[in-house]
């Protein structure tokens, strides 16, 4: 009789007896085996599938909805989070640059108004001497 398997690929259920112990019927890994990087990849219907790094490029079937999909690092939740973090950093730098430009422009406009007010209070500065 085969034992229960809770695999890193997301499969939970009866395992397959093979050689030394029980393996996952979905991916063929030993029960409890987890070496390398694990990616969290959503299937087309949104179920999150945990996949090891050596599975990248494989065509897999979601253990929950039986939807086939390709395991790619670029579709993993980790990759999406990293891309969002990078984009947020770029947006933050751009926002700081625009804020700095707006402050500089405001100061220039304010100083121009102050200069016009001072010039209007001292018309003798603009009369020819003589």
C-alpha positions, 0 to 999 in steps of 0.5 A: 500500500502506498503512503500519503504524499504532501509534495512540494509541487502542490500534490497531496494524496496517495503516493506511488511506491518506488524503490526505496520509498514513496514518490509523488505521482505528479512530479516523481520527487521523493516525499519531503524532497526539496532541494534548490529554489522553489518557485510559486507559479500560478496555473491558468485558473489561478491555483498556485503551484510550487515548482523546483528550479530544475522543473523550469521549461516542463509542461505540467498539469495543475493538481487541483484543476487539471489545467496544463501549463508551462513552468517558466520563471517569468510567470512565477509570483517571485518574478512578478514581485521582483519586477513590481519592486523594480518598477516601484523603485524606478517610479519613486526615483522619477517622482523625486526628480519631478518633485525637485524640478517642481520645487526649483520652478516654484522658487524661480517663479517666487523670486521673479515675483519678488524681483518685480515687486522690488523693481516696482517700488524703486522706479528710479533704478530704471530712469536714465541718469543725467 
